[in-house]
Amino acid sequence: MSEILAKAKYAVVERADYNDVSCEQCGSGDLPDELLLCDKCDKGFPMKCVRPIVARVPIGSWLCPMCYGQRRVRRLSQKKIIDFFRIRNGNCKKDKCSSLQEMRKCRRRSGSLVYQKKRRRLLPFIPSEDHSERLKQMGILASALTALQMEFSDDLTYMPGMASRSANQAKFKEGGMQVLSKEDTETLEQCRALCMRGECPPLIVVFDSCEGFTVVADGQIKDMTLIAEYTGDVDYIRNREHDDCDSMMTLLLAKDPSKSLVICPDKRGNITRFVNGINNHTLDGKKKQNCKCVRYNVNGECRVFWVATRDIAKGERLYYDYNGYEHEYPTQHFV
């Protein structure tokens, strides 16, 4: 950690207090819960003054009409560990999206059991409430990534000499790919907004003498929770046929095999790099599975997400079926 702190770059600190912010148009400072702060110019605008009118507090970043369309410059905290993860600083309040999803959940409970199962939606992860615990989680993750000479990345990356972003198109998928619904897209945006301000999933990386690096739940995780996105460099499968990376993930199995893609978290990645697969050839191994990787069409691109398949208790290790539905890889040697 001392080496990471020594190499971290300086970043501009955001305003510490927004209590004195008032509307740039009407001058009112009333109803602070409905005051929108522009992520570029830092000016305040009540929802009723914005044109077009904003019906609810947006999820994630928001730009005022004057700044919309301009390139946004993010300002990062001076803290080194926050700089490592490129976390957006600020005293952000909890998104109203959570209460909205609770309302939707209550409405679903009133329907029949079959109807509830058909309409099951992804849930956002709930970060640890203790700020020091979140710093501990990120600090250990940073150490694990540094030990593997990796950079932290919460997005898919497209490097020169590998697959370009234009190659990642869901329409190339053989048999098609399920589209992320509007509600689940809101959940994804909420999770990304949480991560950008340092409220990461309640997970911690531990080292086991038998399994190596592995991931343990540092808090309770409910069934159907969107835990994280699998990230790394995107490359063609044909370029990685003889690669010995043990954490490559299939991204796209295209109709044309030459267009099939994989995610390679050997240089860049996040905590999903350390989630272990199970031995799906034994009954005890299958019982360990508590999450799965799911591929979705998100705005025309293929993305892979970790989703909890049951309630996960604090202290429980995360395991997924490395084969999924393909059953192409031998896992008998898995612990």
Stockholm file with secondary structure:
# STOCKHOLM 1.0

chainA/1-335         MSEILAKAKYAVVERADYNDVSCEQCGSGDLPDELLLCDKCDKGFPMKCVRPIVARVPIGSWLCPMCYGQRRVRRLSQKKIIDFFRIRNGNCKKDKCSSLQEMRKCRRRSGSLVYQKKRRRLLPFIPSEDHSERLKQMGILASALTALQMEFSDDLTYMPGMASRSANQAKFKEGGMQVLSKEDTETLEQCRALCMRGECPPLIVVFDSCEGFTVVADGQIKDMTLIAEYTGDVDYIRNREHDDCDSMMTLLLAKDPSKSLVICPDKRGNITRFVNGINNHTLDGKKKQNCKCVRYNVNGECRVFWVATRDIAKGERLYYDYNGYEHEYPTQHFV
#=GR chainA/1-335 SS CHHHHHHCCCCCCCCSCCTTCCBTTTCCCCCGGGEEECTTTCCEEEGGGSSSCCSSCCSSCCCCTTTTTSCCCCCBCSCHHHHHTTCBCSCCCCCTHHHHHHHHHHHHHTSCHHHHHHTCCCEECCCCSCHHHHHHHHHHHHHHHHHTTCEECSSEECCTTSCCGGGCCGGGBTTCCCBCCHHHHHHHHHHHHHHHTTCCCSEEEEEETTTEEEEEESSCBCTTEEEEECCEEEEEGGGGTTCCCTTCEEEECBSSGGGCEEEETTSEECGGGGCEECCTTSHHHHHHCCEEEEEEEETTEEEEEEEESSCBCTTCBCEECSSTTCCCSCCTTCC
#=GC SS_cons         CHHHHHHCCCCCCCCSCCTTCCBTTTCCCCCGGGEEECTTTCCEEEGGGSSSCCSSCCSSCCCCTTTTTSCCCCCBCSCHHHHHTTCBCSCCCCCTHHHHHHHHHHHHHTSCHHHHHHTCCCEECCCCSCHHHHHHHHHHHHHHHHHTTCEECSSEECCTTSCCGGGCCGGGBTTCCCBCCHHHHHHHHHHHHHHHTTCCCSEEEEEETTTEEEEEESSCBCTTEEEEECCEEEEEGGGGTTCCCTTCEEEECBSSGGGCEEEETTSEECGGGGCEECCTTSHHHHHHCCEEEEEEEETTEEEEEEEESSCBCTTCBCEECSSTTCCCSCCTTCC
//
